[in-house]
Amino acid sequence: MSGQPIDPGVVELAGRVFDLARGGHTEELTAYVDAGVPVNLTNDKGDTLLILAAYHGHADTVAALLERDADHGRANDRGQTALASAVFRQATDTVRRLLDGGADPDAGSPSARATAVFFELPAMAELLDARG
């Protein structure tokens, strides 16, 4: 960094974009991404737009971000991937979209598979096992 303060407008825009991912506002979020906001934008906790959308169970938003080459393998500062977040929240459609997009059930720490076992989520473990 150059040591210069970040423009408050940029900070505000980033906050808005993260809120869109959390809220599942797919059309507005993808408009920002299509206009140049990085699809792998990461917040101060290492959460990407994809991780936030997955954690909140927004399967359509997840699919739209994956179509724009969001990195499904990127982990946040706690080692959690979008797939592990979706498994934790038992968001079946979101898990399916991530698996269809190539997400690895064994990536991250804890991985999606380990999350399903630890939290005793047999339906999620079965879904992961069925896909590989």
Buried (B, 14 or more C-beta within 10 A) or exposed (E): EEEEEEEEEEEEBBEBBBEBBBBBBBEEBBEBBEEEBEBBBBBEEBBBBBBBBBBBBBBBBBBBBBEBEBBBBBBBEEEBBBBBBBBBBBBBBBBBBBBEBEBBBEBBEBBBBBBBBEEEBEEBBEBBEEEE
